[in-house]
């Protein structure tokens, strides 16, 4: 595999990248890790790069939206 970009990977490779990066998501105690895995579905589908997903997720902390009720808890995209 040449890299992590969509153009350099197959869907199967992207699934493996996400799975390896997140570890054992099925053993989470509160289900939060499973929602995190869902956040990367756009990458697996070839619709959005990992860096863009991460930037979108982290932007709410930079903007200060964390105090809004709909952004409490795990609150993935």
C-alpha positions as CSV (number, residue, x, y, z in Angstrom):
1,X,0.0,0.0,0.0
2,X,1.5,3.4,-1.0
3,X,-0.2,5.5,1.6
4,X,-3.4,6.4,3.3
5,X,-5.0,8.7,0.7
6,X,-8.2,7.6,-1.0
7,X,-6.5,7.7,-4.3
8,X,-3.8,5.3,-3.1
9,X,-6.0,2.7,-1.4
10,X,-8.8,0.3,-2.1
11,X,-11.9,0.2,0.0
12,X,-10.7,-3.0,1.7
13,X,-7.4,-1.3,2.6
14,X,-9.2,1.7,4.0
15,X,-11.4,-0.6,6.2
16,X,-8.2,-2.3,7.5
17,X,-6.6,1.1,8.2
18,X,-9.6,2.3,10.2
19,X,-9.9,-1.0,12.0
20,X,-6.2,-1.1,13.0
21,X,-6.2,2.5,14.0
22,X,-9.1,2.2,16.3
23,X,-8.3,-1.2,17.8
24,X,-11.0,-3.3,19.4
25,X,-14.0,-1.1,19.0
26,X,-16.5,-3.9,19.9
27,X,-15.3,-4.1,23.5
28,X,-16.2,-0.5,24.4
29,X,-18.1,-0.1,27.7
30,X,-20.2,2.8,26.6
31,X,-20.5,2.4,22.9
32,X,-18.5,5.6,22.2
33,X,-15.8,3.8,20.2
34,X,-18.4,2.3,17.9
35,X,-19.6,5.8,17.1
36,X,-16.0,6.8,16.4
37,X,-15.8,4.0,13.9
38,X,-18.9,5.3,12.2
39,X,-17.3,8.7,11.9
40,X,-14.7,7.2,9.5
41,X,-17.3,5.6,7.2
42,X,-16.9,8.5,4.7
43,X,-13.2,7.6,4.4
44,X,-13.9,3.9,3.9
45,X,-16.5,4.8,1.2
46,X,-13.9,7.1,-0.5
47,X,-15.8,10.3,0.1
48,X,-13.6,12.1,2.6
49,X,-9.9,11.9,3.6
50,X,-9.0,11.0,7.1
51,X,-7.4,14.4,7.7
52,X,-10.6,16.2,6.7
53,X,-12.7,14.1,9.0
54,X,-10.3,14.7,11.9
55,X,-10.2,18.5,11.1
56,X,-14.0,18.6,11.0
57,X,-14.3,16.8,14.4
58,X,-11.6,18.9,16.1
59,X,-13.0,22.2,14.7
60,X,-15.7,22.3,17.3
61,X,-13.1,22.5,20.1
62,X,-11.4,25.4,18.3
63,X,-14.6,27.2,17.7
64,X,-15.7,26.7,21.3
65,X,-18.9,24.8,20.4
66,X,-18.2,22.1,23.0
67,X,-20.6,23.8,25.5
68,X,-23.6,23.5,23.2
69,X,-25.9,20.7,24.5
70,X,-25.9,18.8,21.1
71,X,-22.1,18.6,21.3
72,X,-21.8,17.0,24.8
73,X,-20.3,13.6,25.3
74,X,-18.8,11.7,22.5
75,X,-20.8,13.6,19.8
76,X,-19.0,12.4,16.7
77,X,-19.8,14.2,13.5
